[in-house]
Amino acid sequence: MRGNHFFLKRALFAALLLTAVSAAAQSAGSESGPEAMKGKVLKARIAQLDGEIHRLDLQINRLTWETYLDYAEQARITPKVFSLPGLNYARLRDTVPVIDTLGNRLRAASDAYTAILRTDPQYEAIHQEYVAIRGVKDPERESANRMQYNQLYARLRANNPDYEPALERRKEAERQRNMAILRYMVDYYGAKGWILPTEQLVGGYSPLMRALNGRCPEIGRLSDELSMLRALRRELCKRQLREKFVIP
């Protein structure tokens, strides 16, 4: 009788152990089964999309800058490069010989232009007023000073044949220096695999951006593709969140 009781306890213990093992197996299956695999696939696809979005973003950025540089050269535009983020002009002059050379050329052209301005007897008084109000918020004095400068320029145009050539030389020297800076920045960011923002010089949906798209339709086509990839990524992220929070 006692032997039968012993074997009965052994059988009951074995049954309980088997039930526990089965439950653990089911739990493990639920964590590594189709639902978990679904989440892993979504995560991998989002990562794949991120890589493609970054690659396409870089391609569009580089293509936009190359088209802009070509457009600016043909139209003789002087890009306002000092609005670009991360530009350190002093460091560029120290490390890039061509930019240092063009900077020296611009300084010489500016000095020659200022020498022409000084031939007007009223220049010193006008310039001193300009220095005095710099940084001071006085719209009335600023407007009056601008008017005095414009009158000075008109007098020089009418009376000094050297004025216009000196002005054009200064403008051209500035244009060449700024274009060299922009080319260097575009090449440097491209080599690093970084995005050089275009908003400061090109704008988002500006007439200039539309003109660049007209010159290079590939920019618009790639931009549409990028928008679709980003929309697809948002869709996959939504699905990932729905699975995470068990939302049908």
Secondary structure as the mmCIF struct_conf table of DSSP 4:
data_model
#
loop_
_struct_conf.conf_type_id
_struct_conf.id
_struct_conf.beg_label_comp_id
_struct_conf.beg_label_asym_id
_struct_conf.beg_label_seq_id
_struct_conf.end_label_comp_id
_struct_conf.end_label_asym_id
_struct_conf.end_label_seq_id
HELX_RH_AL_P HELX_RH_AL_P1 ARG A 2 SER A 32
BEND BEND1 GLY A 33 GLY A 33
HELX_RH_AL_P HELX_RH_AL_P2 PRO A 34 ALA A 75
TURN_TY1_P TURN_TY1_P1 ARG A 76 ARG A 76
HELX_RH_3T_P HELX_RH_3T_P1 VAL A 81 SER A 83
BEND BEND2 LEU A 84 LEU A 84
TURN_TY1_P TURN_TY1_P2 PRO A 85 GLY A 86
HELX_RH_AL_P HELX_RH_AL_P3 TYR A 89 THR A 95
HELX_RH_AL_P HELX_RH_AL_P4 PRO A 97 LEU A 117
TURN_TY1_P TURN_TY1_P3 ARG A 118 THR A 119
BEND BEND3 ASP A 120 ASP A 120
TURN_TY1_P TURN_TY1_P4 PRO A 121 GLN A 122
HELX_RH_AL_P HELX_RH_AL_P5 TYR A 123 ILE A 133
TURN_TY1_P TURN_TY1_P5 ARG A 134 GLY A 135
HELX_RH_AL_P HELX_RH_AL_P6 PRO A 139 ASN A 159
TURN_TY1_P TURN_TY1_P6 PRO A 161 ASP A 162
HELX_RH_AL_P HELX_RH_AL_P7 TYR A 163 LYS A 192
TURN_TY1_P TURN_TY1_P7 GLY A 193 GLY A 193
TURN_TY1_P TURN_TY1_P8 GLU A 199 VAL A 202
BEND BEND4 GLY A 204 TYR A 205
HELX_RH_AL_P HELX_RH_AL_P8 PRO A 207 ARG A 215
HELX_RH_AL_P HELX_RH_AL_P9 PRO A 217 LYS A 244
TURN_TY1_P TURN_TY1_P9 PHE A 245 VAL A 246
#
